[in-house]
Amino acid sequence: MDWIMMLATALLAALMTLAALALWLKFVVSPNVARDLETLLKEQAEQAADLMAVKVEEAVRRGIVDGVTSLPTREVLQGTTRNIARTSVEIVEERLGSLFGRKKK
């Protein structure tokens, strides 16, 4: 009968240890990981936004320079404006795709 009590005591101790570990993971580790992950995501989003802003600015500047140096007719200026908008949209799509893990086509 003594070995049954020892086995029951060992099982009870193991269950209490597992319960304590589960509570520690749920109330201590999980909130810390969530907070760290949120901070990391915010930093990455800010970096992506800064990079997109620089790329869009460069593309717009390049489009304006190309538009000004080409023939200054109305059709050319309209085409350049469309090209600037299209290039800007492509850059934004590319950066958002890389930010959210989409693969390039």
Steps between C-alpha positions, in 0.01 A plus 500: 500500500795735559600489133148617397533804727845578356367470146199719580725760665736501200208542258352779707836680515542465122150635436556795733831576324330491159219724625750751640693496171182552298394796715849655474496465120150645471535798732870589481663376182212546255436871575873576477530324165189678369635838612841434342340383177279809483801725554695320230210525254463873567872556439491298178192688378670834568812389312287381208309828492826699501641287219181533296501877547857523372427275201183688408681833530779376275254364243299824498816707467622277215162521329489878529854536366419268211180694432670838507795394284278341235293693249272737690183416312174440677491130405852442627425670831183293541693181422772593745244567771346159436843338509577667830175380649547147360859479629395625842221243521736221393753597764236517772356163392846344501586631845164405650531157343844449653377634833210253512699211355354482150731367233588698189333393178 
